[in-house]
Amino acid sequence: QGPFNIWFAALSFALTGVSPFSPVLFAAFLSAATSILLYILLRKSVGRNISLVSTLLYVFSPAAITQSSMPFYLFAIPLFLLIYLYSLLRLDAKKPITIFFSVFAFLSSVCVSVILFIASNCSITPLTS
């Protein structure tokens, strides 16, 4: 799973205390934040009814339920993707802060993707003396 999962577990332990349920609650919280952000982005783009139906389809999809209940490294990808898409929607050439935010969101999504790619292809072997 790589270091990304350990960083999220450490963050969840720091926020909620050391418990076996901390990473699971943190993953569920991020999944709920993803669902809320998805509804907000779709409501601004396509309207209320379509955004509600699309968000409900996402919330009740087996993949989203599985990812939100197991704190593996894949559960944060939809949230980072939606933050990046939100920054692209807010992109305005007249405001340098929105350009900075969109570039930062893009670079962070690239970094997260590279970390996940390395973590999925890396095998750790024990050291022998």
C-alpha positions in Angstrom: 0.0 0.0 0.0 2.9 2.3 0.4 3.6 5.4 2.4 0.4 7.2 1.3 -1.7 4.9 3.4 0.6 5.3 6.4 0.4 9.1 6.1 -3.4 9.0 6.1 -3.4 6.6 9.0 -1.0 8.8 11.0 -3.2 11.8 10.2 -6.3 9.9 11.3 -4.6 8.9 14.5 -3.5 12.5 15.2 -7.1 13.8 14.7 -9.1 11.1 16.4 -6.7 9.3 18.7 -5.1 5.9 18.3 -7.8 3.4 17.7 -8.3 0.6 15.1 -11.4 2.5 13.9 -9.6 5.8 13.3 -8.5 5.1 9.7 -11.9 3.7 8.9 -13.7 6.8 10.2 -11.2 9.0 8.4 -11.9 7.2 5.1 -15.6 7.5 5.7 -15.3 11.2 6.4 -13.3 11.8 3.2 -15.8 9.8 1.2 -18.6 11.9 2.6 -16.7 15.0 1.7 -16.3 13.6 -1.8 -20.0 13.1 -2.1 -20.8 16.6 -0.9 -18.3 18.1 -3.2 -19.6 16.0 -6.1 -23.1 17.3 -5.5 -21.9 20.9 -5.3 -19.9 20.7 -8.5 -22.6 19.0 -10.5 -25.3 21.4 -9.2 -23.3 24.4 -10.5 -22.7 22.7 -13.8 -25.9 20.7 -14.8 -28.6 21.5 -12.3 -30.2 20.3 -9.1 -32.0 17.2 -10.2 -29.3 15.7 -12.3 -26.7 16.4 -9.7 -28.9 14.7 -7.0 -29.4 11.6 -9.1 -25.7 11.4 -10.1 -24.6 11.9 -6.5 -26.9 9.2 -5.3 -25.6 6.8 -8.0 -22.1 7.5 -6.8 -23.0 7.1 -3.1 -24.7 3.8 -3.6 -22.2 2.4 -6.0 -20.4 -0.8 -4.8 -17.0 0.7 -5.5 -17.6 3.8 -3.5 -19.0 1.8 -0.6 -16.1 -0.5 -0.6 -13.5 2.3 -0.8 -15.2 4.2 2.0 -15.3 1.3 4.4 -11.7 0.1 3.9 -8.9 2.7 4.4 -6.7 1.7 1.5 -4.8 4.2 -0.5 -7.4 4.4 -3.2 -10.1 6.1 -1.1 -8.7 9.6 -1.5 -8.4 9.6 -5.3 -12.0 10.8 -6.1 -11.6 13.7 -3.6 -8.3 14.9 -5.1 -9.8 14.6 -8.6 -12.9 16.6 -7.6 -10.7 19.3 -6.0 -8.7 19.5 -9.2 -11.9 19.8 -11.3 -13.2 22.4 -9.0 -10.1 24.4 -9.4 -10.4 24.2 -13.1 -14.0 25.4 -13.0 -12.9 28.4 -10.9 -10.0 29.2 -13.1 -10.0 32.8 -14.1 -7.1 34.4 -16.0 -7.6 37.7 -14.2 -7.0 36.3 -10.7 -3.5 34.9 -10.1 -4.6 33.1 -6.9 -7.0 30.9 -8.9 -4.3 30.1 -11.4 -2.0 29.2 -8.5 -4.7 27.0 -6.9 -5.4 25.2 -10.1 -1.7 24.6 -10.8 -1.2 23.5 -7.2 -4.2 21.1 -7.4 -2.9 19.7 -10.7 0.6 19.1 -9.4 -0.7 17.6 -6.2 -2.9 15.2 -8.1 0.1 14.3 -10.3 2.2 13.7 -7.2 -0.5 11.6 -5.6 -0.8 9.5 -8.8 2.9 9.0 -9.0 3.1 8.0 -5.3 0.2 5.5 -5.8 1.8 4.1 -8.9 5.1 3.6 -7.1 3.4 2.2 -4.1 1.4 -0.3 -6.2 4.5 -1.5 -8.1 7.0 -1.6 -5.2 7.8 -4.8 -3.3 9.5 -4.6 0.0 11.8 -7.5 0.9 13.1 -8.0 4.4 16.7 -7.2 5.1 18.8 -10.2 5.9 22.1 -10.0 7.8 
